Structure formats: C-alpha cells, structure tokens
C-alpha cells in the first residue's frame, strides 16, 4: 500500500483538504468527493457554544489536523494547540505562526521554536513554512513529522511559485514534504505530486469554485495521477526527435 505516513499516523489519501472558506453544508460534499482522510481545521471554527459547529458536518472516520491559525509566537501556538487537542482529540497539529498581516507569510524563526515546544508536549507537529533549507533542517532536527512549504502566498491560487525551493527540500530533507497554500488548479497539484512531494493541501481553489464537489473530485484524481507518474518515473526529455516506431524499415523486405 502506498500510504502517507506522518509520524505514527498513516493515511490512504495524499489529498489533504482545508476547511476554511466553505459554507458548512458543503464540507461533507468536498470530503466525500475528494475521498480525503485528513481535514485541516482552525480552532475558531470548532465552536463549542450554541452556534453551528463545523465538527457536526464532518463525516465519521475523518482524521482532523487542527492548525494554530492566529498564533503570532511559538508560545501562542502551543496554547492554541493544547486547546485544539482537547476539542478535536487529535495529537496531530499543523503549526501556523504568522505575524505578517499583509502577505500572511509564516514566521520561520518562531515556527522552529513552536516545533520544539509542541513536540516536547507530545504533538505530531507539521510546520507550515516558507521554503527555506536552513529552516527546514532546524524543524526536522526539532522533531517535525513533516515539512509543509507554501507553493505561493495563501489564497492566491498562483501555483508553484516556490517550485525550485521546494525541489531543494525534496532533495535534502528526509521527511514528507507537503505542499500547502497557493495551489490553484488540479494541474498544479498534479505537477507538485510529479515532483515527489508526499501530499498536497488544497482549500481556496475548491472552496471558491462554482462546484465544490466536482472540483474536489478533480483534485483527487489529479493528485493520484501525479503520484502514479512520480512512482512510474517520468520519461526523460530528448533533445532531438526520436520516432517511437520504425519509419521505413518495414519496406526493406
């Protein structure tokens, strides 16, 4: 079985679905059509009062990946993660530490510190980060279970803007690399998987499409296609034309 392994956790699907920006009644359709196993979740959406709770719309058997959205420091990330663990009953956590309100770029320095704190507290930590080799190494050494570099600024749908830097991480970091943020089309998700990333996380491209269920299914198929292409080893590019069958040899007899 070609499964996605994140620490002690294992998943059949390599398609991770974000849950932001959806109306709650569309969450279930996106999950089912995408056949996802793992759903990211911001703590502020898992309300426990007398209002609609996103947890009521998630099918049974789906694993939750709470994130620390809203954290500006490592200490705040730890507090949010602990609250999420109580509410979602999940040791998995996606670390988000963002102080920049304009571009929403993750703070790699604080994220490294957050990984150290959360791992010591028993979490399986998946840090969201800008694709930087030195930061990725530090997160790995701090105990991260995977590295989650952004492809492009979150919510932009610009695709693999950081492709060359992600490739460096693939070459040098012995952990699952999960492309997170910026993927805008199924073709871009397929391209990322062909590079050899372990999984792709998608949110905005599905949530803002005209047909959430159909787009989720399209991403599922694209991610599967890209993974199969990577495992099959894509044929090299040739400088010159090379006929796939003889052009004249059959005339010699």
C-alpha positions as CSV (number, residue, x, y, z in Angstrom):
1,X,0.0,0.0,0.0
2,X,1.3,3.4,-1.0
3,X,0.2,5.3,2.1
4,X,1.1,8.7,3.6
5,X,2.9,8.3,6.9
6,X,3.1,11.2,9.3
7,X,4.8,10.2,12.5
8,X,2.8,7.3,13.9
9,X,-0.2,8.1,11.8
10,X,-0.9,6.6,8.4
11,X,-3.4,7.7,5.6
12,X,-4.6,6.2,2.4
13,X,-5.1,9.5,0.6
14,X,-2.4,12.1,-0.2
15,X,-5.0,14.8,-0.7
16,X,-5.4,17.0,2.5
17,X,-8.4,19.2,2.5
18,X,-8.5,22.6,4.1
19,X,-11.9,23.6,5.7
20,X,-11.7,27.4,5.6
21,X,-14.0,29.5,3.4
22,X,-16.6,26.8,2.9
23,X,-20.2,27.2,3.9
24,X,-20.6,24.4,6.4
25,X,-23.2,22.4,4.3
26,X,-20.5,22.0,1.5
27,X,-17.8,20.5,3.8
28,X,-19.3,17.0,3.6
29,X,-19.5,17.0,-0.2
30,X,-15.9,18.1,-0.6
31,X,-14.7,15.4,1.8
32,X,-16.7,12.7,0.2
33,X,-16.0,13.5,-3.4
34,X,-12.3,14.1,-2.7
35,X,-12.1,10.8,-0.7
36,X,-9.9,12.6,1.8
37,X,-8.7,11.1,5.1
38,X,-7.3,14.2,6.7
39,X,-9.0,17.6,7.2
40,X,-7.4,20.8,8.5
41,X,-9.3,22.7,10.9
42,X,-8.9,26.1,12.6
43,X,-9.8,26.1,16.3
44,X,-12.1,29.1,15.9
45,X,-14.3,27.1,13.5
46,X,-14.7,24.3,16.1
47,X,-17.1,26.3,18.3
48,X,-18.5,24.7,21.4
49,X,-21.3,27.1,22.1
50,X,-24.9,27.2,20.8
51,X,-23.9,28.1,17.3
52,X,-23.2,25.9,14.2
53,X,-20.2,23.7,14.8
54,X,-18.1,22.5,11.8
55,X,-17.4,19.3,13.7
56,X,-21.1,18.3,13.2
57,X,-20.6,18.4,9.4
58,X,-17.5,16.2,9.2
59,X,-18.2,12.5,8.4
60,X,-17.1,9.9,10.9
61,X,-13.7,8.4,10.3
62,X,-12.1,11.6,9.1
63,X,-8.9,12.5,10.9
64,X,-8.6,16.1,12.0
65,X,-5.5,18.2,11.6
66,X,-6.1,21.3,13.8
67,X,-3.9,24.3,13.0
68,X,-2.7,27.1,15.2
69,X,-4.1,29.8,13.0
70,X,-4.0,33.2,14.8
71,X,-0.7,32.4,16.6
72,X,1.9,35.1,16.4
73,X,4.5,33.5,18.6
74,X,5.6,30.0,19.5
75,X,4.0,30.3,22.9
76,X,0.7,31.3,21.4
77,X,0.9,28.3,19.0
78,X,1.4,26.0,22.0
79,X,-1.7,27.4,23.8
80,X,-3.9,27.0,20.7
81,X,-2.6,23.5,20.0
82,X,-3.4,22.4,23.5
83,X,-7.0,23.8,23.2
84,X,-7.4,22.1,19.9
85,X,-6.2,18.8,21.3
86,X,-8.9,19.0,24.0
87,X,-11.7,19.9,21.5
88,X,-10.6,17.7,18.5
89,X,-9.0,14.9,20.4
90,X,-6.1,14.9,17.9
91,X,-2.3,14.8,18.6
92,X,-1.7,15.9,15.0
93,X,-1.2,19.7,14.6
94,X,-0.4,22.0,11.8
95,X,1.8,24.7,13.1
96,X,1.0,28.2,11.8
97,X,2.8,31.2,13.2
98,X,2.1,34.3,11.2
99,X,2.8,37.9,12.3
100,X,2.6,39.4,8.8
101,X,-1.0,40.6,8.1
102,X,-0.4,41.7,4.6
103,X,1.2,38.8,2.8
104,X,0.4,36.2,5.5
105,X,3.8,34.6,5.3
106,X,4.8,32.2,8.1
107,X,7.5,33.3,10.5
108,X,10.0,30.5,10.1
109,X,12.0,31.6,13.2
110,X,9.1,31.4,15.6
111,X,7.8,28.2,13.8
112,X,11.1,26.4,14.6
113,X,10.6,27.4,18.3
114,X,7.0,26.2,18.1
115,X,8.0,22.8,16.8
116,X,10.4,22.4,19.7
117,X,7.6,23.3,22.2
118,X,4.9,21.2,20.7
119,X,7.0,18.1,20.1
120,X,8.0,18.2,23.8
121,X,4.3,18.4,24.7
122,X,3.5,15.2,22.8
123,X,2.2,16.6,19.5
124,X,2.9,15.2,16.0
125,X,4.0,18.6,14.5
126,X,3.6,19.6,10.9
127,X,5.1,23.1,10.4
128,X,3.8,25.4,7.7
129,X,6.8,27.4,6.4
130,X,8.4,29.4,3.7
131,X,10.5,27.0,1.7
132,X,14.0,27.6,3.2
133,X,16.5,24.8,3.6
134,X,18.1,26.0,6.8
135,X,14.7,26.5,8.5
136,X,13.5,23.1,7.2
137,X,16.6,21.4,8.7
138,X,16.0,23.1,12.0
139,X,12.4,22.0,12.1
140,X,13.4,18.4,11.2
141,X,16.0,18.4,14.0
142,X,13.4,19.8,16.4
143,X,11.2,16.7,15.7
144,X,8.8,17.8,13.0
145,X,7.0,14.8,11.4
146,X,6.7,16.6,8.0
147,X,7.5,19.9,6.4
148,X,4.7,22.0,4.8
149,X,6.2,24.7,2.5
150,X,3.8,27.1,0.8
151,X,3.8,27.0,-3.0
152,X,2.6,30.6,-3.2
153,X,1.1,33.1,-0.7
154,X,-2.0,31.6,0.9
155,X,-5.3,32.1,-1.0
156,X,-3.6,33.4,-4.2
157,X,-4.1,30.3,-6.4
158,X,-0.8,31.3,-8.2
159,X,0.5,27.7,-8.2
160,X,4.1,26.5,-7.7
161,X,5.9,29.9,-7.4
162,X,8.3,28.3,-5.0
163,X,8.9,25.2,-7.1
164,X,12.7,25.4,-7.2
165,X,13.0,25.9,-3.5
166,X,10.5,23.0,-2.8
167,X,12.7,20.8,-5.0
168,X,15.7,21.6,-2.8
169,X,13.7,20.5,0.2
170,X,12.8,17.3,-1.6
171,X,16.5,16.7,-2.3
172,X,17.8,17.4,1.2
173,X,15.1,16.8,3.8
174,X,14.4,13.2,4.8
175,X,10.8,13.9,5.8
176,X,7.5,14.0,4.0
177,X,7.2,17.3,2.1
178,X,3.6,18.5,1.9
179,X,2.8,21.4,-0.4
180,X,0.5,23.8,1.4
181,X,-1.1,27.1,0.2
182,X,-1.2,28.7,-3.3
183,X,-2.2,25.7,-5.4
184,X,-5.0,26.9,-7.7
185,X,-5.7,24.1,-10.2
186,X,-5.7,20.3,-10.3
187,X,-2.9,20.5,-12.9
188,X,-0.7,22.4,-10.4
189,X,-1.5,19.8,-7.8
190,X,-0.5,17.0,-10.3
191,X,2.7,18.8,-11.1
192,X,3.6,19.1,-7.4
193,X,3.0,15.3,-6.9
194,X,5.1,14.5,-10.0
195,X,8.0,16.3,-8.3
196,X,7.8,13.8,-5.5
197,X,6.0,15.7,-2.7
198,X,4.2,13.4,-0.3
199,X,0.9,15.2,-0.3
200,X,-0.9,18.4,-1.3
201,X,-3.2,20.5,0.8
202,X,-5.9,22.5,-1.0
203,X,-8.5,24.9,0.3
204,X,-9.3,28.1,-1.6
205,X,-9.2,26.6,-5.1
206,X,-12.0,24.2,-4.1
207,X,-14.0,26.5,-1.8
208,X,-14.3,29.3,-4.3
209,X,-15.1,27.1,-7.3
210,X,-18.6,27.0,-8.8
211,X,-19.0,23.3,-8.0
212,X,-17.2,22.3,-4.8
213,X,-17.9,18.6,-5.1
214,X,-16.8,18.4,-8.7
215,X,-13.6,20.4,-8.1
216,X,-12.8,18.3,-5.0
217,X,-13.1,15.2,-7.2
218,X,-10.9,16.8,-9.9
219,X,-8.1,17.5,-7.3
220,X,-8.4,13.9,-6.0
221,X,-7.8,12.5,-9.5
222,X,-5.0,14.9,-10.3
223,X,-3.1,14.1,-7.1
224,X,-3.5,10.4,-7.8
225,X,-2.3,10.9,-11.3
226,X,0.7,12.9,-10.2
227,X,1.7,10.3,-7.6
228,X,1.4,7.5,-10.1
229,X,3.5,9.4,-12.6
230,X,6.2,10.0,-10.0
231,X,6.3,6.3,-8.9
232,X,6.5,5.2,-12.6
233,X,9.4,7.6,-13.2
234,X,8.6,10.1,-15.9
235,X,10.5,9.6,-19.2
236,X,13.4,12.0,-19.9
237,X,13.2,14.9,-22.3
238,X,15.1,14.3,-25.6
239,X,16.9,17.0,-27.4
240,X,16.2,15.5,-30.8
241,X,13.2,13.8,-32.4
242,X,13.1,10.1,-31.8
243,X,10.5,8.0,-33.6
244,X,8.5,5.6,-31.5
245,X,8.2,3.1,-34.3
246,X,10.3,2.5,-37.5
247,X,9.6,4.9,-40.3
248,X,10.9,2.8,-43.3
249,X,12.4,-0.5,-42.1
250,X,9.2,-2.4,-42.9
251,X,9.7,-1.6,-46.6
252,X,13.1,-3.4,-46.8
253,X,11.5,-6.9,-47.3
